[in-house]
Amino acid sequence: MNGLIPDDMYREFAKKTPLNAAMKALFSELQQVSDYEFQYEQLHQVRQWLIEQQSEMITTLKTSELNILPITLIRDKASSSGGTFLRWRYLTNTGTGNIMWRKIVADKNQPLSIRQKLVAAEKDRVLINMQMSILNFMLRQLKECAQKIEHLDIQ
């Protein structure tokens, strides 16, 4: 592992969550409210697994050689959608660590290996946050569509 994502994470993701089945079903015919609700539950499980992985990534980063830096990675509190996002923070205050992150990467006095690992961690953070955002969007759409379908059904 160079960044935050363990080498086997996506293989485990596919094994331990209904991700593949959910994606396949999402692009098939959904007719009933129960179809949407089932899809919602499957994607909710996928998102929960990803949230658990975020915690592991933070723990791994805190025990790596990057722990000497004046920034740390945190998991933001759940958004209104229920998803969480990884953010850089200064160790000394609650401000964003993005400005400091850029300074560390640009600092030629920092060892190249530290700067490279920090860049790899940032690339993984961006990817994980994008995946979380996509899951949040899909979950919101499934909920909204279920409500629309519910009003269309003839009693």
TORDO-619760 format. One line per field, with one value per residue: residue number from 1; residue in three letters; x, y, z of N, C-alpha, C in turn. Coordinates in Angstrom, 3 decimals. Each point is the difference from the previous one (the first is absolute). Example, Ala and Ser with C-alpha at 12.3 -4.5 7.8 and 13.67 -1.06 7.14 Angstrom:
num <- c(1 | 2)
residu <- c(ALA | SER)
n_xx <- c(13.190 | -0.350)
n_yy <- c(-5.690 | 1.050)
n_zz <- c(7.800 | -0.720)
ca_xx <- c(-0.890 | 0.820)
ca_yy <- c(1.190 | 1.190)
ca_zz <- c(0.000 | 0.060)
c_xx <- c(0.900 | -0.770)
c_yy <- c(1.200 | 1.090)
c_zz <- c(0.000 | 0.730)
***
This chain:
num <- c(1 | 2 | 3 | 4 | 5 | 6 | 7 | 8 | 9 | 10 | 11 | 12 | 13 | 14 | 15 | 16 | 17 | 18 | 19 | 20 | 21 | 22 | 23 | 24 | 25 | 26 | 27 | 28 | 29 | 30 | 31 | 32 | 33 | 34 | 35 | 36 | 37 | 38 | 39 | 40 | 41 | 42 | 43 | 44 | 45 | 46 | 47 | 48 | 49 | 50 | 51 | 52 | 53 | 54 | 55 | 56 | 57 | 58 | 59 | 60 | 61 | 62 | 63 | 64 | 65 | 66 | 67 | 68 | 69 | 70 | 71 | 72 | 73 | 74 | 75 | 76 | 77 | 78 | 79 | 80 | 81 | 82 | 83 | 84 | 85 | 86 | 87 | 88 | 89 | 90 | 91 | 92 | 93 | 94 | 95 | 96 | 97 | 98 | 99 | 100 | 101 | 102 | 103 | 104 | 105 | 106 | 107 | 108 | 109 | 110 | 111 | 112 | 113 | 114 | 115 | 116 | 117 | 118 | 119 | 120 | 121 | 122 | 123 | 124 | 125 | 126 | 127 | 128 | 129 | 130 | 131 | 132 | 133 | 134 | 135 | 136 | 137 | 138 | 139 | 140 | 141 | 142 | 143 | 144 | 145 | 146 | 147 | 148 | 149 | 150 | 151 | 152 | 153 | 154 | 155)
residu <- c(MET | ASN | GLY | LEU | ILE | PRO | ASP | ASP | MET | TYR | ARG | GLU | PHE | ALA | LYS | LYS | THR | PRO | LEU | ASN | ALA | ALA | MET | LYS | ALA | LEU | PHE | SER | GLU | LEU | GLN | GLN | VAL | SER | ASP | TYR | GLU | PHE | GLN | TYR | GLU | GLN | LEU | HIS | GLN | VAL | ARG | GLN | TRP | LEU | ILE | GLU | GLN | GLN | SER | GLU | MET | ILE | THR | THR | LEU | LYS | THR | SER | GLU | LEU | ASN | ILE | LEU | PRO | ILE | THR | LEU | ILE | ARG | ASP | LYS | ALA | SER | SER | SER | GLY | GLY | THR | PHE | LEU | ARG | TRP | ARG | TYR | LEU | THR | ASN | THR | GLY | THR | GLY | ASN | ILE | MET | TRP | ARG | LYS | ILE | VAL | ALA | ASP | LYS | ASN | GLN | PRO | LEU | SER | ILE | ARG | GLN | LYS | LEU | VAL | ALA | ALA | GLU | LYS | ASP | ARG | VAL | LEU | ILE | ASN | MET | GLN | MET | SER | ILE | LEU | ASN | PHE | MET | LEU | ARG | GLN | LEU | LYS | GLU | CYS | ALA | GLN | LYS | ILE | GLU | HIS | LEU | ASP | ILE | GLN)
n_xx <- c(0.845 | -0.184 | -1.298 | -1.287 | -0.181 | -0.381 | 1.031 | -0.551 | -0.081 | 0.240 | 0.921 | 0.385 | 0.015 | 0.470 | 0.855 | 0.231 | -0.247 | -1.250 | 1.192 | 0.551 | -0.666 | 0.338 | 1.209 | 0.030 | -0.549 | 0.878 | 0.661 | -0.991 | -1.054 | -0.329 | -0.932 | 0.321 | -0.697 | -0.403 | -0.033 | -0.528 | -0.851 | -0.134 | -0.046 | -0.841 | -0.578 | 0.056 | -0.343 | -0.932 | -0.097 | 0.017 | -0.838 | -0.697 | 0.222 | -0.308 | -1.007 | -0.189 | 0.155 | -0.773 | -0.643 | 0.037 | -0.387 | -0.824 | -0.352 | -0.048 | -0.610 | -0.704 | 0.118 | -0.156 | 0.967 | -1.214 | 0.029 | 1.149 | -0.899 | -0.090 | -0.347 | -1.295 | -0.409 | -1.150 | -0.977 | -0.499 | -0.714 | -0.910 | -0.063 | -0.825 | 0.854 | 0.770 | 0.549 | 1.222 | 0.758 | 1.098 | 0.549 | 0.854 | 0.644 | 0.216 | 1.130 | 0.342 | -0.844 | -1.197 | 0.887 | -0.282 | 0.374 | -0.905 | -0.020 | 0.015 | -0.955 | -0.466 | 0.157 | -0.475 | -0.920 | -0.114 | 0.088 | 1.028 | -0.189 | -1.245 | 0.232 | 0.570 | 0.421 | 0.168 | 0.555 | 0.677 | 0.231 | 0.280 | 0.649 | 0.562 | 0.176 | 0.413 | 0.672 | 0.350 | 0.297 | 0.489 | 0.590 | 0.359 | 0.321 | 0.546 | 0.521 | 0.326 | 0.409 | 0.530 | 0.453 | 0.373 | 0.472 | 0.543 | 0.411 | 0.366 | 0.537 | 0.490 | 0.311 | 0.470 | 0.613 | 0.335 | 0.231 | 0.635 | 0.608 | 0.194 | 0.178 | 0.715 | 0.252 | -0.752 | -0.837)
n_yy <- c(-1.174 | 0.837 | 0.022 | 0.219 | -0.317 | -0.981 | -0.742 | -0.671 | 1.299 | 0.236 | -0.911 | 0.467 | 1.165 | -0.589 | -0.585 | 1.062 | 0.579 | 0.429 | 0.564 | -1.119 | -0.697 | 0.936 | 0.035 | -1.323 | -0.107 | 0.915 | -0.723 | -0.405 | -0.719 | 1.158 | -0.764 | -0.655 | 0.582 | -1.239 | 0.118 | 1.193 | -0.443 | -1.096 | 0.742 | 0.759 | -1.070 | -0.492 | 1.146 | -0.026 | -1.312 | 0.301 | 1.009 | -0.794 | -0.907 | 0.908 | 0.325 | -1.290 | -0.052 | 1.067 | -0.603 | -1.092 | 0.765 | 0.627 | -1.158 | -0.499 | 1.111 | -0.108 | -1.218 | 0.790 | 0.083 | 0.118 | -0.775 | 0.248 | 0.007 | 1.321 | -0.976 | -0.204 | -1.218 | 0.595 | -0.592 | 0.820 | 0.730 | -0.908 | 0.079 | 0.872 | -0.398 | 0.186 | 0.500 | -0.495 | 1.065 | -0.350 | 0.625 | 0.869 | -0.100 | 1.276 | -0.360 | 1.253 | -0.139 | 0.502 | 0.869 | 0.287 | -1.204 | 0.357 | 1.174 | -0.585 | -0.780 | 1.051 | 0.648 | -1.069 | -0.155 | 1.304 | -0.390 | 0.502 | 0.577 | -0.261 | -1.148 | -0.333 | -0.992 | 0.942 | 0.829 | -1.038 | -0.410 | 1.247 | 0.097 | -1.176 | 0.431 | 1.144 | -0.672 | -0.818 | 1.065 | 0.570 | -1.150 | -0.216 | 1.284 | -0.181 | -1.155 | 0.626 | 1.024 | -0.875 | -0.703 | 1.148 | 0.356 | -1.206 | 0.045 | 1.237 | -0.347 | -1.083 | 0.764 | 0.975 | -0.914 | -0.601 | 1.225 | 0.250 | -1.178 | 0.233 | 1.207 | -0.764 | -0.838 | -0.781 | 0.473)
n_zz <- c(0.000 | -0.985 | -0.239 | -0.105 | -1.260 | 0.834 | -0.353 | 1.002 | 0.257 | -1.267 | 0.118 | 1.193 | -0.577 | -1.087 | 0.837 | 0.759 | -1.159 | -0.094 | -0.072 | -0.424 | 0.909 | 0.860 | -0.537 | -0.035 | 1.200 | 0.323 | -0.879 | 0.764 | -0.277 | 0.509 | 0.543 | 1.076 | 0.946 | 0.171 | -1.332 | 0.103 | 0.896 | -0.755 | -1.092 | 0.666 | 0.486 | -1.222 | -0.558 | 0.910 | -0.216 | -1.276 | 0.201 | 0.792 | -0.925 | -0.913 | 0.795 | 0.158 | -1.314 | 0.013 | 0.989 | -0.728 | -1.014 | 0.823 | 0.517 | -1.218 | -0.384 | 1.114 | -0.493 | -1.051 | -0.881 | -0.486 | 1.075 | -0.586 | -0.968 | -0.199 | -0.825 | 0.058 | -0.189 | -0.248 | 0.632 | -0.914 | 0.820 | 0.201 | -1.297 | -0.508 | -0.920 | 1.071 | -1.084 | 0.076 | 0.200 | -0.655 | 1.042 | -0.508 | 1.161 | 0.382 | 0.554 | -0.272 | -1.023 | -0.126 | -0.399 | -1.243 | -0.268 | -0.919 | 0.631 | 1.209 | -0.463 | -0.632 | 1.150 | 0.616 | -0.939 | 0.123 | 1.267 | -0.669 | 1.203 | -0.403 | 0.583 | -1.134 | 0.761 | 0.918 | -0.853 | -0.483 | 1.238 | 0.265 | -1.137 | 0.231 | 1.249 | -0.525 | -0.908 | 0.973 | 0.736 | -1.088 | -0.284 | 1.255 | 0.046 | -1.201 | 0.393 | 1.131 | -0.714 | -0.821 | 1.032 | 0.570 | -1.183 | -0.197 | 1.261 | -0.176 | -1.173 | 0.575 | 1.020 | -0.770 | -0.736 | 1.109 | 0.461 | -1.125 | 0.017 | 1.283 | -0.449 | -0.800 | 0.977 | -0.746 | 0.891)
ca_xx <- c(-0.845 | 0.751 | -0.840 | -0.933 | -0.781 | 0.756 | 0.069 | -1.101 | -1.268 | -1.086 | -0.350 | -0.813 | -1.214 | -0.881 | -0.350 | -0.707 | -1.165 | -0.788 | 0.288 | -0.180 | -1.420 | -0.740 | 0.235 | -0.699 | -1.440 | -0.308 | -0.168 | -1.030 | -1.335 | -0.530 | -1.419 | -0.730 | 0.672 | 0.867 | 1.230 | 0.833 | 0.408 | 1.018 | 1.220 | 0.469 | 0.633 | 1.269 | 0.996 | 0.272 | 1.016 | 1.252 | 0.508 | 0.444 | 1.293 | 0.983 | 0.214 | 0.884 | 1.338 | 0.569 | 0.603 | 1.235 | 0.977 | 0.479 | 0.865 | 1.228 | 0.768 | 0.531 | 1.111 | 1.008 | 1.030 | -0.624 | -0.510 | 0.871 | -0.408 | -0.895 | -1.398 | -0.527 | -1.191 | -1.169 | -1.245 | -1.015 | -1.276 | -0.910 | -0.747 | -1.448 | -0.240 | 0.452 | 1.366 | 1.083 | 1.079 | 1.329 | 0.504 | 1.255 | -0.119 | 1.193 | 0.008 | -0.085 | -1.332 | -1.009 | -0.025 | 0.296 | 1.411 | 0.338 | 1.057 | 1.231 | 0.307 | 0.679 | 1.311 | 0.873 | 0.347 | 0.896 | 1.202 | 1.127 | 0.704 | -0.644 | 0.501 | -0.792 | -0.886 | -1.133 | -0.835 | -0.650 | -1.036 | -1.075 | -0.725 | -0.748 | -1.111 | -0.970 | -0.697 | -0.955 | -1.043 | -0.878 | -0.744 | -0.959 | -1.038 | -0.835 | -0.825 | -1.007 | -0.938 | -0.817 | -0.920 | -0.996 | -0.910 | -0.844 | -0.940 | -1.000 | -0.856 | -0.850 | -1.031 | -0.920 | -0.755 | -0.955 | -1.119 | -0.750 | -0.681 | -1.050 | -1.139 | -0.515 | -0.694 | -1.456 | -0.428)
ca_yy <- c(1.174 | 1.247 | 1.092 | -0.378 | -1.169 | -1.264 | -0.637 | -0.925 | 0.579 | -0.102 | -1.423 | -0.257 | 0.782 | -0.801 | -1.237 | 0.198 | 0.867 | -0.304 | 1.048 | -0.428 | -0.312 | 1.264 | 0.736 | -0.715 | 0.189 | 1.417 | 0.220 | -0.909 | 0.570 | 0.137 | 0.310 | 0.167 | 0.708 | -0.987 | -0.127 | 1.156 | -0.154 | -1.049 | 0.606 | 0.939 | -0.781 | -0.541 | 1.072 | 0.455 | -0.934 | 0.330 | 1.250 | -0.280 | -0.680 | 1.023 | 0.820 | -0.782 | 0.032 | 1.325 | -0.054 | -0.786 | 0.824 | 1.010 | -0.707 | -0.367 | 1.222 | 0.468 | -0.860 | 0.003 | 1.037 | 1.308 | 0.498 | 1.074 | 1.248 | 0.833 | -0.174 | -1.343 | -0.283 | -0.264 | -0.315 | 0.986 | -0.515 | -0.380 | 1.074 | -0.241 | -1.224 | -1.148 | -0.366 | 0.744 | 0.330 | 0.155 | 1.365 | 0.321 | 1.020 | 0.336 | -0.606 | 1.038 | 0.617 | -0.707 | 0.509 | -0.940 | -0.323 | 0.013 | 0.993 | -0.585 | -1.156 | 0.528 | 0.494 | -1.156 | -0.625 | 0.918 | 0.229 | -0.847 | -0.479 | -1.255 | -1.120 | -0.318 | -1.136 | 0.530 | 0.766 | -0.947 | -0.720 | 0.958 | 0.156 | -1.248 | 0.028 | 0.990 | -0.586 | -0.978 | 0.755 | 0.559 | -1.124 | -0.505 | 1.017 | -0.046 | -1.202 | 0.259 | 0.955 | -0.732 | -0.845 | 0.883 | 0.434 | -1.129 | -0.269 | 1.072 | -0.221 | -1.163 | 0.410 | 0.909 | -0.737 | -0.863 | 0.870 | 0.319 | -1.223 | -0.260 | 0.842 | -0.399 | -1.294 | -0.003 | -0.826)
ca_zz <- c(0.000 | -0.083 | 0.487 | 1.054 | -0.383 | 0.010 | -1.316 | -0.243 | 0.445 | -0.973 | -0.090 | 1.198 | -0.199 | -0.856 | 0.712 | 1.265 | -0.139 | -1.199 | -0.983 | -1.399 | -0.205 | 0.062 | -1.245 | -1.072 | 0.186 | -0.174 | -1.438 | -0.498 | 0.183 | 1.352 | -0.190 | 1.250 | 1.086 | 0.666 | -0.805 | 0.353 | 1.392 | 0.047 | -0.549 | 1.013 | 1.068 | -0.493 | -0.111 | 1.364 | 0.514 | -0.687 | 0.590 | 1.367 | -0.090 | -0.370 | 1.197 | 0.875 | -0.596 | 0.279 | 1.343 | -0.110 | -0.723 | 0.939 | 0.955 | -0.716 | -0.230 | 1.283 | 0.409 | -1.065 | 0.163 | -0.199 | 1.287 | 0.489 | -0.651 | 0.823 | -0.413 | 0.186 | -0.781 | 0.846 | -0.694 | 0.367 | 0.502 | -1.077 | -0.648 | 0.035 | -0.763 | 0.780 | -0.370 | 0.626 | -0.932 | 0.592 | -0.100 | 0.679 | 1.040 | 0.770 | 1.334 | 1.024 | 0.062 | -0.773 | -1.372 | -1.062 | -0.168 | -1.414 | -0.251 | 0.528 | -0.851 | -1.193 | 0.413 | 0.269 | -1.285 | -0.725 | 0.807 | -0.435 | 1.192 | 0.415 | -0.806 | -1.181 | 0.294 | 0.775 | -0.926 | -0.905 | 0.751 | 0.265 | -1.268 | -0.196 | 0.957 | -0.480 | -1.152 | 0.534 | 0.707 | -1.029 | -0.574 | 0.993 | 0.153 | -1.191 | 0.089 | 1.026 | -0.566 | -0.977 | 0.769 | 0.604 | -1.062 | -0.404 | 1.090 | -0.008 | -1.167 | 0.253 | 0.963 | -0.677 | -1.017 | 0.708 | 0.389 | -1.218 | -0.437 | 0.970 | -0.342 | -1.315 | 0.077 | 0.094 | 1.144)
c_xx <- c(0.894 | -0.772 | -0.847 | -0.681 | 0.872 | -0.088 | -1.210 | -1.381 | -1.129 | -0.415 | -0.902 | -1.348 | -1.020 | -0.466 | -0.960 | -1.227 | -0.783 | 0.222 | -0.312 | -1.461 | -0.832 | 0.169 | -0.747 | -1.508 | -0.413 | -0.246 | -0.881 | -1.347 | -0.412 | -1.443 | -0.722 | 0.825 | 0.970 | 1.298 | 0.981 | 0.515 | 1.084 | 1.335 | 0.615 | 0.751 | 1.345 | 1.076 | 0.331 | 1.062 | 1.368 | 0.615 | 0.512 | 1.364 | 1.093 | 0.305 | 0.926 | 1.430 | 0.667 | 0.690 | 1.315 | 1.102 | 0.608 | 0.964 | 1.330 | 0.882 | 0.649 | 1.177 | 1.088 | 1.042 | -0.554 | -0.505 | 0.882 | -0.408 | -0.992 | -1.471 | -0.408 | -1.234 | -1.129 | -1.161 | -1.024 | -1.228 | -0.902 | -0.744 | -1.490 | -0.362 | 0.412 | 1.412 | 1.018 | 1.126 | 1.298 | 0.499 | 1.354 | -0.277 | 1.379 | -0.076 | -0.259 | -1.347 | -0.959 | -0.094 | 0.363 | 1.506 | 0.455 | 1.117 | 1.349 | 0.447 | 0.788 | 1.406 | 0.969 | 0.458 | 0.983 | 1.344 | 1.111 | 0.825 | -0.631 | 0.580 | -0.965 | -0.995 | -1.240 | -0.946 | -0.746 | -1.127 | -1.184 | -0.837 | -0.837 | -1.212 | -1.078 | -0.769 | -1.049 | -1.146 | -1.005 | -0.885 | -1.079 | -1.135 | -0.924 | -0.929 | -1.104 | -1.071 | -0.942 | -1.004 | -1.096 | -1.040 | -0.940 | -1.036 | -1.121 | -0.974 | -0.943 | -1.146 | -1.041 | -0.860 | -1.020 | -1.222 | -0.862 | -0.824 | -1.170 | -1.275 | -0.613 | -0.811 | -1.491 | -0.403 | -1.106)
c_yy <- c(1.242 | 1.167 | -0.469 | -1.334 | -1.254 | -0.681 | -0.876 | 0.573 | -0.206 | -1.447 | -0.368 | 0.733 | -0.816 | -1.276 | 0.238 | 0.904 | -0.424 | 1.022 | -0.436 | -0.301 | 1.283 | 0.790 | -0.650 | 0.254 | 1.454 | 0.331 | -1.070 | 0.653 | -0.013 | 0.470 | 0.397 | 0.807 | -0.953 | -0.226 | 1.119 | -0.115 | -1.062 | 0.533 | 0.963 | -0.752 | -0.573 | 1.079 | 0.600 | -0.896 | 0.301 | 1.254 | -0.226 | -0.674 | 1.021 | 0.914 | -0.726 | 0.014 | 1.347 | 0.001 | -0.755 | 0.799 | 1.045 | -0.628 | -0.354 | 1.229 | 0.495 | -0.847 | -0.060 | 1.084 | 1.403 | 0.596 | 1.104 | 1.368 | 0.771 | -0.060 | -1.433 | -0.140 | -0.300 | -0.428 | 1.007 | -0.699 | -0.288 | 1.222 | -0.318 | -1.277 | -1.253 | -0.443 | 0.850 | 0.189 | 0.177 | 1.415 | 0.109 | 1.079 | 0.254 | -0.732 | 1.042 | 0.699 | -0.765 | 0.485 | -1.076 | -0.214 | 0.059 | 0.982 | -0.548 | -1.193 | 0.469 | 0.506 | -1.158 | -0.627 | 0.870 | 0.202 | -0.984 | -0.505 | -1.280 | -1.131 | -0.316 | -1.125 | 0.452 | 0.750 | -0.919 | -0.762 | 0.911 | 0.222 | -1.254 | -0.052 | 0.976 | -0.532 | -1.009 | 0.692 | 0.572 | -1.104 | -0.506 | 1.003 | 0.036 | -1.201 | 0.178 | 0.942 | -0.683 | -0.903 | 0.841 | 0.437 | -1.128 | -0.322 | 1.047 | -0.192 | -1.177 | 0.356 | 0.892 | -0.724 | -0.935 | 0.817 | 0.357 | -1.197 | -0.310 | 0.802 | -0.370 | -1.285 | 0.194 | -0.963 | -0.944)
c_zz <- c(0.000 | 0.591 | 1.169 | -0.269 | 0.017 | -1.369 | -0.317 | 0.327 | -0.997 | -0.240 | 1.180 | -0.098 | -0.796 | 0.709 | 1.157 | -0.080 | -1.245 | -1.129 | -1.430 | -0.304 | -0.030 | -1.290 | -1.160 | 0.099 | -0.230 | -1.467 | -0.621 | 0.293 | 1.462 | -0.140 | 1.282 | 1.001 | 0.695 | -0.770 | 0.348 | 1.424 | 0.150 | -0.519 | 1.000 | 1.101 | -0.443 | -0.067 | 1.360 | 0.640 | -0.606 | 0.624 | 1.420 | 0.001 | -0.333 | 1.184 | 0.974 | -0.522 | 0.237 | 1.363 | -0.028 | -0.700 | 0.926 | 1.001 | -0.641 | -0.210 | 1.293 | 0.485 | -1.067 | 0.273 | -0.247 | 1.312 | 0.602 | -0.548 | 0.875 | -0.436 | 0.277 | -0.869 | 0.973 | -0.887 | 0.503 | 0.556 | -1.186 | -0.534 | 0.101 | -0.753 | 0.768 | -0.328 | 0.727 | -1.012 | 0.762 | -0.264 | 0.704 | 1.040 | 0.599 | 1.331 | 1.077 | 0.085 | -0.898 | -1.440 | -1.004 | -0.135 | -1.434 | -0.323 | 0.474 | -0.852 | -1.224 | 0.337 | 0.223 | -1.306 | -0.778 | 0.705 | -0.375 | 1.180 | 0.566 | -0.855 | -1.155 | 0.298 | 0.780 | -0.937 | -0.961 | 0.703 | 0.312 | -1.264 | -0.275 | 0.929 | -0.473 | -1.206 | 0.465 | 0.726 | -0.992 | -0.594 | 0.955 | 0.198 | -1.211 | 0.059 | 1.032 | -0.544 | -0.998 | 0.723 | 0.654 | -1.032 | -0.399 | 1.074 | 0.030 | -1.172 | 0.208 | 0.953 | -0.678 | -1.031 | 0.639 | 0.414 | -1.209 | -0.464 | 0.926 | -0.338 | -1.350 | 0.054 | 0.178 | 1.095 | -0.400)
***
